[in-house]
Amino acid sequence: MPASKDPRPCSIADALALVGEKYSLLVLREVCLGNSRFDQLVRNTGAPRDILATRLRRLVDAGILTKRAYSERPQRFEYRPTRAGLELEPVLMTLMAWGDRHLRDEENRPMVIEHVCGNELLPVVTCSACGDQVRHEDLVAHPQAEGWTVAGPTAAA
């Protein structure tokens, strides 16, 4: 079956168009860890300087990061997460936990995040209504985009 000219409308695709570019989530990781300056971001992400500048501009333009001058001569900036940026932090923690479980040995994890309670953070997605942990078998999708079903576009689309 050929690729559709109009793929399924999807918030995941929209989010990935913004933060799915190489280095974008790593930049957000660093900023959330408190590393807010360009040279720190270059060092800790491994991003080439020109690519990093482009990613930072895009994240600022999208309202995920703010940019603030900390030096006038030479002009230098630091970056901080906005509320929208901080809302992505649980996504980062969940990705890290997945990577620890499926790509690393228990003894070979590069970082452990501690919760304010003093224990290691083990992120879990829960239902905001009932509090139960979310499991695949408990989910039912209800497409809201006109002309779409779970299986794909309807015949009228």
C-alpha positions as CSV (number, residue, x, y, z in Angstrom):
1,M,0.0,0.0,0.0
2,P,1.5,3.4,-1.0
3,A,2.1,6.1,1.6
4,S,-0.8,8.4,2.2
5,K,-0.6,12.0,1.0
6,D,-2.5,12.9,4.1
7,P,-1.3,10.8,7.0
8,R,-3.3,10.3,10.2
9,P,-3.7,13.6,12.1
10,C,-1.7,12.9,15.3
11,S,-0.5,14.9,18.2
12,I,2.5,12.5,18.5
13,A,3.6,13.4,15.0
14,D,3.1,17.1,15.7
15,A,5.2,16.9,18.9
16,L,7.9,14.9,17.1
17,A,8.1,17.5,14.4
18,L,9.2,19.9,17.1
19,V,11.2,17.9,19.6
20,G,12.0,14.8,17.5
21,E,14.9,16.4,15.7
22,K,18.3,15.1,16.6
23,Y,19.6,16.8,19.8
24,S,16.4,18.6,20.7
25,L,15.5,16.2,23.6
26,L,19.1,16.1,24.7
27,V,19.1,19.9,24.9
28,L,16.0,19.8,27.0
29,R,17.6,17.1,29.2
30,E,20.5,19.4,29.9
31,V,18.4,22.5,30.5
32,C,16.3,20.5,33.0
33,L,19.5,19.4,34.7
34,G,20.5,23.0,35.1
35,N,23.0,23.3,32.3
36,S,21.8,26.4,30.6
37,R,24.7,27.9,28.7
38,F,25.6,27.2,25.1
39,D,29.1,25.8,25.8
40,Q,27.7,23.4,28.4
41,L,25.0,22.3,25.9
42,V,27.6,21.7,23.2
43,R,29.8,19.7,25.6
44,N,27.0,17.6,27.1
45,T,25.0,16.8,24.0
46,G,27.8,16.4,21.5
47,A,25.8,18.6,19.1
48,P,27.8,20.6,16.5
49,R,27.6,24.3,17.3
50,D,25.6,25.3,14.2
51,I,23.1,22.5,14.7
52,L,22.7,23.4,18.4
53,A,22.1,27.0,17.6
54,T,19.3,26.0,15.2
55,R,17.7,23.6,17.8
56,L,17.9,26.3,20.5
57,R,16.3,28.9,18.2
58,R,13.5,26.5,17.3
59,L,12.8,25.5,20.9
60,V,12.7,29.1,22.0
61,D,10.4,30.1,19.1
62,A,8.1,27.2,20.1
63,G,7.9,28.4,23.7
64,I,9.7,25.3,25.1
65,L,12.8,27.3,26.3
66,T,13.4,30.9,27.2
67,K,16.6,32.8,26.3
68,R,18.1,35.3,28.6
69,A,21.3,37.3,28.2
70,Y,23.8,36.8,31.0
71,S,26.7,38.7,29.4
72,E,26.6,41.8,27.2
73,R,30.3,41.8,26.1
74,P,30.6,39.3,24.6
75,Q,26.9,38.8,24.2
76,R,26.0,35.4,25.7
77,F,22.8,33.7,26.6
78,E,21.4,31.0,28.9
79,Y,18.3,28.9,28.3
80,R,15.6,27.9,30.8
81,P,12.6,25.6,30.4
82,T,9.2,27.2,30.2
83,R,6.2,25.6,31.6
84,A,5.7,23.7,28.3
85,G,9.4,22.6,28.5
86,L,9.0,21.4,32.1
87,E,5.9,19.4,31.0
88,L,8.2,17.4,28.7
89,E,10.4,16.4,31.7
90,P,8.3,13.3,32.5
91,V,8.6,12.2,28.9
92,L,12.4,12.4,29.3
93,M,12.3,10.4,32.5
94,T,10.1,7.8,30.9
95,L,12.4,7.5,27.9
96,M,15.4,7.2,30.2
97,A,13.7,4.4,32.3
98,W,12.9,2.6,29.0
99,G,16.5,2.9,27.9
100,D,17.7,1.7,31.2
101,R,15.5,-1.4,31.1
102,H,16.0,-2.3,27.4
103,L,19.4,-0.9,26.4
104,R,21.6,-1.1,29.5
105,D,22.6,-3.5,32.2
106,E,21.4,-2.6,35.7
107,E,25.0,-1.8,36.7
108,N,25.7,0.3,33.6
109,R,23.1,3.1,33.9
110,P,24.6,6.5,33.2
111,M,22.3,8.4,35.6
112,V,19.8,7.8,38.4
113,I,17.2,10.5,39.2
114,E,16.2,10.8,42.8
115,H,12.8,12.0,43.8
116,V,12.3,14.5,46.6
117,C,11.2,11.6,48.9
118,G,14.8,10.3,48.7
119,N,14.0,7.2,46.5
120,E,15.0,6.6,42.9
121,L,12.5,7.8,40.5
122,L,10.8,5.0,38.6
123,P,8.3,6.8,36.3
124,V,4.9,5.2,35.8
125,V,2.0,6.5,33.7
126,T,-1.3,6.5,35.6
127,C,-4.9,7.4,34.8
128,S,-5.8,10.8,36.3
129,A,-9.4,9.6,37.0
130,C,-8.9,6.3,38.8
131,G,-5.1,6.3,39.6
132,D,-4.5,2.9,38.0
133,Q,-1.3,2.3,36.2
134,V,-1.8,2.5,32.4
135,R,-1.4,-0.9,30.6
136,H,-1.8,-1.4,26.9
137,E,-4.6,-3.9,27.3
138,D,-6.6,-1.4,29.2
139,L,-6.6,1.3,26.5
140,V,-9.2,1.9,23.8
141,A,-8.5,4.5,21.1
142,H,-11.4,6.8,19.8
143,P,-10.2,8.7,16.8
144,Q,-11.6,12.3,16.8
145,A,-10.2,13.4,13.4
146,E,-13.0,13.5,10.8
147,G,-12.7,10.7,8.2
148,W,-10.4,8.5,10.4
149,T,-10.9,5.2,12.3
150,V,-8.4,3.3,14.3
151,A,-7.6,1.2,11.2
152,G,-7.1,4.3,9.0
153,P,-9.1,6.6,6.7
154,T,-12.7,5.9,6.1
155,A,-13.9,5.3,2.5
156,A,-15.3,8.8,2.4
157,A,-11.9,10.3,3.2
